[in-house]
Amino acid sequence: MTHSNSKRVRLSGTLTEGKRGYLLQCEDENVWRLNFMDVDIPTGANDVTVEGVQSGVDNVEVDWIGAKQ
C-alpha cells in the first residue's frame, strides 16, 4: 500500500482485545487502537511490535504485526 503523505509508525507494547477491537498499551503508557488490514494476529503473543499508518490521534492502520523479540 502506498501513502503519499502518510505517517508511518512502528510501535511496541502489550496487545489486548477490548470490546470494540484490539488495543496496544505501550511502555510510555500511550494506548493505540489497532485496525488490522488483512493481517493475521499472532495467537498467544501478548508483547508485540506493529507497523502501520497513523490515522487520527490514536488509531493505527496495521499492515504488519509480530511477536516482540
N, C-alpha and C positions, 0 to 999 in steps of 0.2 A: 504494500500500500504506500502511496506517495502523498505526502502532505507538504505543500509549498511553504506555508507559514505556520507549521506545527511546533508544538513544544514537546519534544521527546523527553521522557523521564525514565530513569532506572531507579527502582525503589526496593528496599529490603525490609522485611518485618514479619509479623505473625499473621497468617491468613485465618480469618474466621468467617463463618457463614451467619449472616444476620437474617432478619425477617424479610428483607427486600433485596437480598443478594449478598455478594461477598465483600468483605472489608479487609483492608490491610492496616494493621497497627504497627507503625514504625517505632524505632527506638527513641526518636526525638518526640514521641507522643502524638505526632500527626496521624490522623486517620483518613484513609483514602477509600472511596467507593470504587470497586472494580467492575468494569464492564468487559466481559470476555468476548473476543471476536474470533470464533472458530478455533479456540484454544482449549486443549484438554487440561483440566485441572488435575494436578498430581494427587493421587489418593495417599492419605497418610502423611502428607507433608504439611507441617504447620509453619515452619520457618521457610519463607520463600523469597525469591527475587523476581520482580516483574519488570517488564519493559513495555512501553506504550506511549500514547499521546495524551497529554493532559487536556481534558475538556471541562471547562468550568473551573470552579475554585478547588474542588476536592474529588474530582472524577478522573479516572484513567481508563482509556480505551486500550485494554491489554492485548498485545499481539504476541507476547511470549511470557511464559512463567516456568520457573524451575525451582527445585529444592535448593535452599541456601547452603552453601558449602562451608 
